[in-house]
Amino acid sequence: MSKSLNNIFYKEEKLYNKILLLSRNKIIYTDLTVKDTFQNRINLIFLHFSFIIVEFKSNNNDNFYKAFHQKLFDFIFKNIEINMREIGYGDVSVNKNMKFLVKVFYNILKNCEKYANGTDKYKFEFLSNHLDLNVSKLSKNNDSIVKYFDKFHAFCLDLTPDSVLKGNLNFTYKWVFKMAVPKRKTSKSRRDKRRSHHQIKSPNIIEDKKSGEFRLSHHVDLKTGLYNGRQVFEPKK
């Protein structure tokens, strides 16, 4: 397969769209405590892109892949600039913000290189420094964002150069809900009290004094049609 950026390897748009889709995953904003803001979306793009670059930087010294990543870098920042102008940023503000975002990206990239060897505390501090998290939910899901990027980092380890070039980033994060566990074992006494009304009651069947037939208490005798001495209906002969 010919490694020519002028032929089939203009795949940066497809790969960018995949990264963009990952950064807009609803679960990140609903369950992982990340606030849905413009800056957070940009930083999520940077984080996903950086983990991919770090993996290929460590395993591939090929100039072709370096050139591809540079093209993808340029494509990402070009789209960010377009989005900022669409929102209403002026020329001066765009230029200022783009310089700031370049610094943010390289800071994220530098920390992603140390991510694998970092402690959970380091990982959380790194991510919380670049993502505006919902403080009210941190007590419940303090490590959820760390688990997400741990899984994405592991996913990147298995990526092949061709799959990246073709934009095949089929990463899925399944949220695992923890089952509630009781503090202590339920005693036999408490168990039996709870089950006290579970017994099957036998129907109240009585023998009719006049006909000698068995019937349910307070029910009409189907054979005679009598109920409490009154003729309710004529029995069939």
Secondary structure, 3 states (H helix, E strand, C coil): CCCCCCCCCCCHHHHHHHHHHHHCCHHHHHCCCECCCHHHHHHHHHHHHHHHHHHHHHHCCCHHHHHHHHHHHHHHHHHHHHHHHHHCCCHHHHHHHHHHHHHHHHHHHHHHHCHHHCCHHHHHHHHHHHCCECHHHCCCCCCHHHHHHHHHHHHHHCCCHHHHHCCCCCCCCCCCCCCCCCCCCCCHHHHHHHCCCCCCCCCCEEECCCCCCEEECCCCCCCCCEECCEECCCCCC
